[in-house]
Amino acid sequence: MTVRCARGPGPAPAPNMAGRSGAPAQAGGGGGGGAPAKKTSSAGSGLTAPTPARAAPGRAAAAAPEAQAPRCPLSTGLLDTRLIPWPGMRFACVRVLELYCKVFNQAELYELIIRKTCQSCKCPREAHDVYHEEWVNVCERLGFRTDLDQDGAERAGGLKGNPGARSTKERAQAEGYSWVPPGLASHKIAEYFSALPADKVPQLGGPGEKHRDRQLVSQLPKQDLALAYCRHVEKQHHASYEDFIHARNEIALDIGYVQDHASQDMDCPECGRTVAGHEVAVVAPKLGAAMRWHPACFSCSQCRELLVDLTYCVHDDALFCERHYAEQLKPRCASCDELIFSGEYTKAMSKDWHAGHFCCWQCDESLTGQRYVLRDEHPYCIKCYESVFANTCEECSKTIGIDSKDLSYKDKHWHEACFLCSKCRVSLVDKQFGSKADHIYCGNCYDAQFASRCDGCGEIFRAGTKKMEYKTRQWHEKCFCCCVCKSAIGTKSFIPREQEIYCATCYEEKFATRCVKCNKIITSGGVTYKNEPWHRECFTCTNCNTSLAGQRFTSRDEKPYCADCFGELFAKRCTSCT
């Protein structure tokens, strides 16, 4: 058998992917035997736990021990030397294994690949859908037989109102496509495909061919079409499955056809715009020939994708792909992607699961009825979550479980009970604290050991206190004041002298030079006489008050006199001429 892997977007991932953030919840059981499900219970109700502050870096790899690998059937199969001749291939991605199966026709190994997503590669299940190369015509995928009409045209058995010859592989390839609408002339085929988005035209070798392959897998899942492809429909539900398939095929499932002309214009049921009579249009026989769709409008009402090979189902007068039609009536397991026919199933994370299929993403243990934690939208049992993501307490070196509060500071973590001052051991929860040399301290202990102190009062600087600094010294704002008048200096000018701070006024009062005569401060231009300071204007002749600054003078009895006054007052006189 020639096989090819068709990958496409599916409705849900496989049950054991890796994730990151979330809160614990509990999976509940629900009923899903009827259509729709009769009873379900939501997961996660009534259980809470803190979201971890941060996933511990570098610990995820250590949390998946080798001993758990045999739980995966694929991992077990890869240890079988009959299937894998080279031991190193057990580490290969599942996509590489698919190629190996194709080349060496390893059907048994391929069965393992499509049965379950392997734990090592985490590939989603829809990546493993395999189909025959001969399944170019969608009738083969649906399992319908083809019969000859009385006029000799081949029709799909069981599909009412589908005119024209079936599209064979040879016809499609001759036109250069992987599929063409049956019964159209070549120029009408080109007209039909010109109405579709370019990336969705199934031209051989183009992106549209791969898009069609993906849509065959997504819209027409094999497990919805035949019991032989189901792995999880129990024997007691086989009859229900067959009844569902028979009713769907009889009532809802059909293949549309392309009509190359009509007698009158009509409105497209999807977009509401006119479909001219001369335009090619798609007709859905189960809704009647009076409804014509633009080729690009013939799409599923839920996923909005073009209906692959015109295959559709009708529900409440709306078009659906087979996948989403089935999901209108039955819950679908988010793990195995099969419809659920049993009376009990699990509802969690807004999805439905077979009982036992809602599993821990790390160890594959069932989470039904158990608490779990979501991390990046993937569920983990408590044990795996704590081993992979929980942080280690800096104080006691034990794991901080989900039932404990995780307190963090600078990439370090503590239990709430372990978040203590390194000196006095008082709890620091909801309190201010300081850190020094990888240790944490309460405010008092930190201040006592490490806080700087005011050069004025000697007290420490509390958090939020304004601090004034000058050179290597520092003061509280209120302590930065003149040592004489005690007035706060703030941003005003000041004069330091011998470890003391003075305001300008007090400094002048205490240390400024004063005139000997008037006792006032000499600010500029003073003179010195006999080591005594004088204002220039105060240094005058004792007799006539003439300024002596820069003039010749003399003194008598420690008093200055100009030359004239001194001569007049004190010079000796000639007894002859006086």
C-alpha positions in Angstrom: 0.0 0.0 0.0 1.2 3.4 -0.8 0.7 5.8 2.0 0.9 9.6 2.4 0.6 11.7 5.5 -1.9 14.5 5.2 -1.6 17.1 7.9 -4.2 19.8 8.6 -5.8 21.8 11.3 -7.8 19.7 13.7 -10.2 20.5 16.4 -8.0 19.6 19.4 -4.5 18.5 20.4 -3.4 15.1 21.6 -3.7 14.6 25.3 -0.1 14.9 26.5 1.3 18.2 25.4 3.6 20.4 27.5 2.3 23.7 28.9 3.0 26.5 31.3 0.5 28.6 33.4 -2.8 27.9 35.1 -4.7 27.0 38.3 -5.8 23.7 39.7 -9.2 22.3 38.8 -11.0 19.0 38.9 -12.3 17.0 36.0 -15.9 15.9 36.3 -17.9 13.2 34.6 -20.7 13.9 32.2 -23.3 12.1 30.1 -22.8 12.0 26.3 -24.8 9.0 25.0 -27.6 11.0 23.4 -27.5 13.8 20.8 -26.9 16.2 22.3 -25.2 15.2 25.6 -27.7 14.9 28.4 -25.6 15.7 31.4 -22.2 17.1 31.9 -20.3 18.5 34.8 -17.6 21.2 34.4 -14.1 20.6 35.5 -12.3 22.8 38.0 -15.3 23.9 40.1 -14.6 24.8 43.7 -10.8 24.3 43.7 -8.3 27.1 43.8 -4.6 27.4 44.2 -2.0 30.1 43.6 -0.6 30.6 40.1 3.2 30.1 40.5 5.2 33.2 40.3 7.5 31.8 37.7 8.4 28.4 36.2 11.8 27.3 37.4 14.2 27.6 34.5 16.0 24.5 33.3 13.9 22.0 35.4 11.4 20.8 32.8 13.8 18.2 31.3 14.4 16.6 34.6 10.7 16.1 35.3 10.1 13.5 32.6 11.9 10.3 33.8 12.8 7.6 31.4 10.8 5.1 33.3 7.6 6.7 32.0 8.4 6.2 28.3 6.9 2.7 28.0 3.5 4.1 28.7 3.4 5.3 25.1 2.6 2.4 22.7 4.7 4.1 20.1 7.7 4.4 22.5 7.2 0.7 23.3 7.0 -0.2 19.6 10.2 1.7 18.9 12.1 -0.6 21.2 11.0 -3.6 19.0 14.0 -4.5 16.7 11.6 -6.2 14.3 10.1 -2.8 13.5 13.2 -0.5 14.0 16.5 -1.9 12.9 18.5 1.1 14.1 18.3 1.9 17.8 18.7 5.6 17.2 15.5 5.9 15.3 13.5 5.7 18.5 14.5 9.3 19.1 13.3 10.5 15.7 10.3 12.7 15.2 7.1 10.9 14.2 7.2 12.6 10.8 10.6 10.9 10.1 9.1 7.6 11.2 6.2 8.1 8.7 8.7 8.4 5.9 10.4 5.2 7.1 7.1 3.4 7.1 6.4 4.5 3.6 9.8 3.4 2.2 9.9 0.0 4.1 6.2 -0.7 4.2 6.1 -1.0 8.0 2.3 -1.2 8.5 2.6 -2.4 12.1 4.6 0.6 13.1 2.4 2.9 11.2 -0.6 1.5 13.1 1.2 2.6 16.3 1.7 6.1 14.9 -1.9 6.7 14.0 -3.2 5.1 17.2 -1.8 7.5 19.7 0.3 10.6 19.7 3.7 9.8 21.0 4.9 11.4 24.3 8.3 12.3 22.9 7.3 14.3 19.9 4.0 15.7 21.0 2.6 15.8 17.5 -1.2 16.4 17.3 -3.3 13.4 16.3 -4.5 15.0 13.0 -0.9 15.0 11.8 -1.2 11.2 11.6 -4.2 10.8 9.3 -3.2 8.5 6.4 -5.0 7.9 3.2 -4.6 5.9 0.0 -3.2 7.7 -3.1 -6.3 6.4 -4.9 -8.6 8.4 -2.6 -8.7 11.3 -5.0 -12.5 11.0 -5.3 -14.2 11.9 -2.0 -16.7 9.1 -2.6 -14.0 6.6 -1.7 -13.2 8.4 1.5 -16.9 8.5 2.4 -17.3 4.8 1.5 -20.1 5.3 -1.0 -20.3 2.9 -4.0 -20.7 4.3 -7.5 -23.4 2.9 -9.8 -24.3 3.5 -13.5 -27.5 5.4 -14.2 -29.8 4.3 -17.0 -28.3 7.0 -19.2 -24.8 5.5 -18.6 -23.5 8.3 -16.3 -21.8 7.2 -13.1 -23.4 8.4 -9.9 -22.5 8.2 -6.2 -24.6 5.5 -4.7 -26.7 6.8 -1.8 -26.2 10.4 -2.8 -29.5 11.8 -4.1 -29.6 14.3 -7.0 -25.9 14.3 -7.9 -25.7 14.5 -11.7 -22.8 14.0 -13.9 -19.9 11.5 -14.1 -17.7 11.1 -11.1 -14.4 12.9 -11.1 -11.8 10.3 -11.7 -8.1 10.7 -10.8 -7.2 10.6 -14.5 -9.6 13.3 -15.4 -8.4 15.6 -12.6 -4.8 15.0 -13.4 -5.4 15.6 -17.1 -6.8 19.0 -16.2 -3.8 19.7 -13.9 -5.7 19.4 -10.5 -6.0 16.9 -7.7 -9.8 17.2 -8.0 -12.3 18.8 -10.4 -16.0 19.2 -10.2 -17.7 16.3 -12.0 -19.5 16.8 -15.3 -18.0 20.2 -16.3 -16.3 21.0 -19.5 -12.6 22.1 -19.3 -13.4 25.8 -19.8 -16.1 25.7 -17.1 -13.6 24.0 -14.8 -11.3 26.9 -15.3 -14.2 29.4 -14.6 -15.1 27.5 -11.4 -11.6 27.6 -10.0 -11.1 31.2 -11.0 -13.9 32.1 -8.5 -11.9 30.5 -5.6 -9.0 32.0 -3.6 -5.8 31.2 -5.4 -4.3 29.3 -2.4 -7.3 27.0 -2.3 -7.4 25.9 -5.9 -6.2 22.2 -5.9 -3.7 22.7 -8.7 -1.1 19.9 -8.8 2.1 21.0 -7.1 0.6 24.2 -5.7 -0.5 25.2 -2.2 -4.1 24.4 -3.0 -3.3 20.7 -3.4 -1.9 20.5 0.1 -4.8 22.6 1.4 -7.3 20.1 -0.1 -5.4 17.2 1.5 -5.6 19.0 4.9 -9.3 19.6 4.5 -10.0 16.0 3.6 -8.4 15.0 6.9 -10.1 17.8 8.9 -13.6 17.9 7.4 -14.0 14.2 6.7 -12.3 12.5 9.7 -12.1 8.7 9.0 -13.3 7.9 12.5 -16.6 9.6 11.7 -17.0 7.6 8.5 -16.5 3.9 9.4 -16.3 1.9 12.6 -13.1 0.2 11.4 -11.2 3.5 12.0 -12.5 4.0 15.6 -10.4 2.9 18.5 -12.6 3.9 21.4 -16.2 3.0 20.5 -17.0 0.2 22.9 -18.8 -2.9 21.6 -22.0 -2.0 23.4 -22.1 1.3 21.5 -21.4 -0.1 18.0 -25.1 -0.2 17.2 -25.5 3.5 18.2 -22.5 4.4 16.0 -24.0 2.5 13.0 -27.4 4.2 13.6 -25.8 7.6 13.7 -23.8 6.9 10.5 -26.9 5.6 8.7 -29.1 8.5 9.8 -26.5 11.0 8.8 -25.9 9.5 5.4 -29.6 9.3 4.7 -30.7 12.6 6.1 -27.8 15.1 6.1 -24.7 14.0 4.1 -24.5 14.7 0.4 -22.2 16.0 -2.3 -23.0 19.2 -4.1 -22.5 19.7 -7.8 -21.5 22.6 -10.0 -24.2 24.0 -12.3 -22.9 25.8 -15.3 -26.0 27.9 -16.0 -29.5 28.5 -14.7 -32.7 29.9 -16.2 -32.8 32.9 -13.9 -30.7 35.0 -11.5 -30.7 34.0 -7.8 -29.4 35.4 -4.6 -26.5 33.5 -3.0 -27.8 32.1 0.4 -24.4 32.9 2.0 -23.4 36.4 0.9 -26.8 37.7 -0.4 -25.3 38.9 -3.7 -26.8 37.9 -7.0 -25.7 34.8 -8.8 -26.3 35.4 -12.5 -27.9 32.7 -14.5 -24.9 32.4 -16.8 -22.4 32.0 -14.0 -21.2 28.7 -12.6 -22.7 28.0 -9.2 -22.8 25.3 -6.6 -26.1 23.5 -5.8 -26.8 21.5 -2.7 -29.4 18.9 -3.7 -30.7 18.4 -0.1 -31.6 22.0 0.0 -33.1 22.1 -3.5 -32.1 23.4 -6.9 -33.6 26.8 -6.2 -30.6 27.7 -4.1 -27.3 28.5 -5.8 -24.1 29.5 -4.1 -21.1 31.3 -5.5 -18.2 28.8 -5.6 -16.3 30.8 -2.9 -19.4 30.9 -0.7 -20.1 27.2 -0.5 -18.5 26.8 3.0 -19.1 25.3 6.4 -21.3 27.5 8.7 -19.0 26.9 11.6 -15.3 26.8 10.4 -16.0 28.9 7.3 -13.8 26.7 5.2 -14.7 25.8 1.7 -16.5 22.4 1.7 -13.9 20.0 0.4 -14.9 18.4 -2.9 -18.4 20.0 -2.3 -19.1 17.4 0.4 -21.6 18.9 2.9 -24.1 18.0 5.7 -27.4 19.9 6.3 -28.5 20.7 9.9 -31.2 23.3 10.7 -31.1 24.4 7.0 -27.4 25.3 7.3 -24.4 23.8 5.6 -21.7 22.1 7.7 -18.6 20.0 7.0 -19.1 16.5 8.2 -16.9 17.2 11.3 -18.9 20.1 12.6 -22.2 18.5 11.6 -21.3 15.5 13.8 -20.3 17.9 16.7 -23.8 19.5 16.5 -25.2 16.1 17.7 -22.4 14.3 19.5 -19.6 15.4 21.8 -16.1 14.8 20.4 -13.2 13.7 22.5 -10.5 16.3 22.5 -7.8 13.6 22.9 -8.6 10.9 20.3 -10.8 13.1 18.1 -13.5 10.4 18.0 -17.2 11.0 18.7 -18.4 10.0 22.1 -21.3 7.5 22.2 -21.0 6.3 25.8 -23.3 7.6 28.5 -20.6 9.0 30.6 -17.8 11.3 29.6 -15.5 14.0 31.1 -16.0 17.7 30.5 -13.0 19.9 31.3 -11.3 22.9 29.9 -14.5 23.7 27.9 -13.9 20.4 26.0 -15.3 16.9 26.0 -13.2 13.8 26.7 -13.8 10.0 26.8 -13.6 8.8 30.4 -9.9 8.1 30.9 -8.8 10.3 28.0 -8.5 13.5 30.0 -4.9 12.8 31.1 -1.9 14.6 32.6 0.2 16.1 29.8 3.4 14.8 31.4 2.6 11.3 32.7 -0.6 10.4 30.8 -2.4 9.4 34.1 -6.1 10.0 34.0 -7.3 13.2 35.6 -11.0 12.4 35.7 -12.2 13.2 39.2 -8.7 14.5 40.1 -7.3 17.9 40.7 -5.1 19.3 38.0 -3.3 22.5 37.1 -3.4 24.2 33.7 -0.2 25.4 32.2 -0.3 27.0 28.8 -3.8 25.4 28.4 -2.5 21.9 29.0 -3.5 19.9 32.1 -1.0 18.5 34.6 -1.5 16.3 37.6 -0.4 17.8 40.9 2.7 15.6 41.1 3.9 16.3 37.6 3.2 20.0 37.9 5.2 20.4 41.1 8.1 18.3 39.8 8.3 20.3 36.5 7.2 23.8 37.4 7.2 24.4 41.1 9.9 26.6 42.6 12.3 25.6 45.4 12.2 27.5 48.7 15.4 29.5 49.4 15.0 28.9 53.2 14.2 25.2 53.5 15.2 24.0 50.0 11.9 22.1 49.6 9.4 22.3 46.7 6.8 25.0 47.0 3.6 23.0 46.2 0.5 24.4 44.6 -1.3 24.4 48.0 1.4 26.7 49.4 1.8 30.4 48.7 4.9 31.2 46.7 6.5 34.5 47.7 9.2 35.7 45.3 11.8 38.5 45.3 14.5 38.9 42.7 14.1 35.4 41.2 14.1 33.8 44.6 11.2 32.0 46.2 10.0 31.2 49.7 7.2 29.4 51.4 5.0 31.9 53.2 6.1 30.4 56.5 9.8 30.6 55.5 9.8 34.2 54.5 11.6 35.4 57.7 14.1 38.0 58.7 17.6 36.4 58.6 18.5 37.9 62.0 15.4 38.1 64.3 13.4 35.4 62.4 10.2 37.5 62.4 7.8 36.9 59.5 8.2 39.4 56.7 4.8 38.7 55.0 3.1 42.0 54.1 6.0 43.9 55.8 8.8 46.1 54.5 12.1 44.4 54.3 15.6 44.9 53.0 18.1 42.6 51.4 21.9 42.5 51.7 24.3 39.8 50.5 21.6 37.4 49.5 19.8 37.7 52.9 16.6 39.4 53.8 16.0 41.5 56.9 13.1 43.2 58.6 13.2 46.9 58.6 14.6 47.2 62.2 17.4 44.7 61.7 18.4 46.1 58.3 18.5 49.6 59.7 20.5 48.5 62.8 23.1 46.8 60.7 23.3 48.5 57.3 21.3 51.8 57.3 23.3 55.1 57.0 22.9 57.6 59.9 22.4 61.3 60.1 25.5 63.4 61.0 23.3 65.8 62.9 21.2 63.6 65.2 22.8 60.2 64.7 19.5 58.5 63.8 19.1 56.2 60.8 17.4 57.3 57.6 14.0 55.6 57.3 12.6 54.6 54.0 11.1 57.7 52.2 13.0 60.2 54.4 14.5 63.1 52.6 18.3 63.3 52.9 20.7 66.2 52.5 24.3 65.5 51.6 27.5 67.5 51.5 30.8 65.9 50.6 30.9 62.7 52.7 28.4 63.8 55.2 24.6 63.5 55.3 21.7 64.9 57.4 18.0 64.6 57.8 16.4 67.6 56.2 15.4 69.0 59.6 18.9 68.3 61.0 20.7 70.3 58.2 20.6 73.6 60.1 22.8 76.4 61.4 24.7 75.4 64.5 24.1 78.8 66.0 20.6 79.9 65.2 19.3 76.3 64.5 17.3 77.5 61.5 16.9 74.9 58.7 19.2 75.7 55.8 17.5 73.7 53.1 18.6 74.9 49.7 19.9 78.2 51.0 23.6 79.2 51.0 25.7 78.0 54.0 29.3 78.1 55.2 31.1 75.1 56.7 33.7 75.7 59.4 35.4 73.1 61.5 32.8 70.4 61.0 30.0 72.8 61.7 27.5 74.4 59.4 26.6 78.1 59.6 24.0 80.1 57.8 25.5 83.2 56.2 24.2 85.6 58.8 25.5 83.6 61.8 28.8 83.0 60.1 29.3 86.7 59.6 28.2 87.5 63.1 30.7 85.1 64.6 33.7 85.1 62.3 33.5 88.2 60.1 36.2 91.1 60.5 34.8 94.2 62.3 35.9 97.7 62.1 37.8 98.9 65.2 36.1 102.3 65.0 32.4 101.5 64.3 32.4 97.8 65.2 30.6 96.9 62.0 31.5 94.1 59.6 34.0 94.9 56.9 32.6 93.3 53.8 35.2 94.9 51.3 37.8 97.6 51.0 39.0 97.6 54.6 42.5 98.8 55.8 44.7 97.5 58.6 46.6 99.7 61.0 48.6 98.2 63.8 46.9 94.8 63.0 43.5 96.3 63.5 40.9 96.4 60.7 39.1 99.6 59.7 36.6 100.5 57.1 38.3 102.9 54.6 35.7 105.5 55.5 36.4 105.0 59.2 40.2 105.3 59.0 40.3 109.1 59.2 42.3 111.8 60.9 41.4 112.0 64.6 41.3 115.8 64.3 39.9 116.7 60.9 38.2 113.4 59.9 40.0 113.4 56.6 40.4 109.9 55.1 43.8 108.6 55.6 43.5 105.6 53.2 46.4 106.0 50.8 47.6 109.1 52.5 50.6 109.9 54.7 49.7 110.0 58.4 51.2 109.5 61.8 49.9 108.7 65.2 49.9 110.1 68.6 48.6 108.2 71.6 47.5 105.3 69.3 45.4 107.7 67.3 46.0 108.5 63.6 46.5 112.1 62.4 47.0 113.5 59.0 50.3 115.3 58.5 48.8 118.8 58.6 46.8 118.2 61.9 49.7 116.4 63.5 52.1 119.3 62.7 49.5 121.8 63.8 48.8 120.0 67.0 52.0 118.4 68.1 55.0 119.7 66.2 57.5 121.8 68.2 57.5 125.5 67.4 60.4 127.9 67.1 60.4 130.2 70.1 61.8 132.9 67.9 59.2 133.0 65.1 56.1 131.9 66.9 
